[in-house]
């Protein structure tokens, strides 16, 4: 089954599960990466190396198996230390979290339309605990999403099977074949499709996402 190319289905949706970063959430600006690297003691010219080190350590942080202190301890340079309760640890956590809070207004409009049409929406994101708390407190999250599922709260990242099962449970166990899953990573979409969900590889086309979400819950399928 090919999941990188989306197709429209005749059966009405019962629910939609959506990734956050790369779908609704926008990528950080280069200036934000530079500011975070410098806060961690890296020179401005070493931002690319900082990003590589950041992502090498991120999996464990996103799945909640290491704390913020442990995550940052391996990234600090020079004589910097960021023990629990320190101003530096707070600043690092805040700067990191703020990098991931900007949202795409076009996608937000699409999700508002789906919400008005009655489609239950669930957010499924690989995210550490500090970011999960901030996203849950946003107006758009409390308005649009029936439930949210974050990797750090369940102990596994996508594309682990348990992440999708947790999202389906959060959606009230809709039929997988009537559940849309949208993500910007093909490995995550493929894993969802292997469980029977309708995979949609999001590539930045909000109009196509709207087409995938266009038929609300309970709307009859068109006659052949």
ChimeraX attribute file (.defattr): number of C-alpha atoms within 10 A of each C-alpha:
attribute: neighborCount
match mode: 1-to-1
recipient: residues
	/A:1	7
	/A:2	10
	/A:3	19
	/A:4	17
	/A:5	10
	/A:6	16
	/A:7	14
	/A:8	13
	/A:9	13
	/A:10	14
	/A:11	16
	/A:12	20
	/A:13	26
	/A:14	24
	/A:15	27
	/A:16	27
	/A:17	28
	/A:18	24
	/A:19	24
	/A:20	22
	/A:21	21
	/A:22	18
	/A:23	24
	/A:24	24
	/A:25	18
	/A:26	16
	/A:27	15
	/A:28	15
	/A:29	10
	/A:30	10
	/A:31	10
	/A:32	15
	/A:33	19
	/A:34	20
	/A:35	17
	/A:36	23
	/A:37	26
	/A:38	18
	/A:39	17
	/A:40	23
	/A:41	16
	/A:42	19
	/A:43	14
	/A:44	14
	/A:45	11
	/A:46	12
	/A:47	18
	/A:48	13
	/A:49	12
	/A:50	23
	/A:51	15
	/A:52	11
	/A:53	13
	/A:54	16
	/A:55	11
	/A:56	10
	/A:57	16
	/A:58	18
	/A:59	20
	/A:60	20
	/A:61	23
	/A:62	26
	/A:63	21
	/A:64	22
	/A:65	15
	/A:66	17
	/A:67	15
	/A:68	19
	/A:69	19
	/A:70	16
	/A:71	18
	/A:72	22
	/A:73	16
	/A:74	11
	/A:75	17
	/A:76	18
	/A:77	15
	/A:78	8
	/A:79	6
	/A:80	13
	/A:81	15
	/A:82	19
	/A:83	15
	/A:84	13
	/A:85	9
	/A:86	11
	/A:87	11
	/A:88	17
	/A:89	19
	/A:90	16
	/A:91	15
	/A:92	20
	/A:93	17
	/A:94	15
	/A:95	16
	/A:96	19
	/A:97	19
	/A:98	14
	/A:99	18
	/A:100	21
	/A:101	18
	/A:102	13
	/A:103	17
	/A:104	16
	/A:105	13
	/A:106	14
	/A:107	19
	/A:108	17
	/A:109	13
	/A:110	19
	/A:111	24
	/A:112	16
	/A:113	17
	/A:114	23
	/A:115	18
	/A:116	11
	/A:117	15
	/A:118	16
	/A:119	25
	/A:120	23
	/A:121	24
	/A:122	24
	/A:123	24
	/A:124	27
	/A:125	23
	/A:126	26
	/A:127	26
	/A:128	24
	/A:129	19
	/A:130	15
	/A:131	21
	/A:132	20
	/A:133	13
	/A:134	15
	/A:135	18
	/A:136	16
	/A:137	10
	/A:138	11
	/A:139	9
	/A:140	14
	/A:141	17
	/A:142	13
	/A:143	10
	/A:144	20
	/A:145	21
	/A:146	17
	/A:147	19
	/A:148	21
	/A:149	24
	/A:150	28
	/A:151	26
	/A:152	24
	/A:153	17
	/A:154	13
	/A:155	15
	/A:156	20
	/A:157	24
	/A:158	21
	/A:159	17
	/A:160	13
	/A:161	15
	/A:162	15
	/A:163	22
	/A:164	23
	/A:165	15
	/A:166	18
	/A:167	23
	/A:168	22
	/A:169	14
	/A:170	19
	/A:171	22
	/A:172	14
	/A:173	14
	/A:174	17
	/A:175	13
	/A:176	21
	/A:177	17
	/A:178	19
	/A:179	25
	/A:180	22
	/A:181	27
	/A:182	29
	/A:183	25
	/A:184	20
	/A:185	18
	/A:186	18
	/A:187	15
	/A:188	24
	/A:189	25
	/A:190	22
	/A:191	18
	/A:192	28
	/A:193	20
	/A:194	14
	/A:195	14
	/A:196	15
	/A:197	24
	/A:198	27
	/A:199	29
	/A:200	28
	/A:201	23
	/A:202	23
	/A:203	16
	/A:204	15
	/A:205	12
	/A:206	20
	/A:207	12
	/A:208	17
	/A:209	20
	/A:210	17
	/A:211	12
	/A:212	22
	/A:213	23
	/A:214	18
	/A:215	22
	/A:216	19
	/A:217	18
	/A:218	12
	/A:219	14
	/A:220	11
	/A:221	11
	/A:222	8
	/A:223	5
	/A:224	4
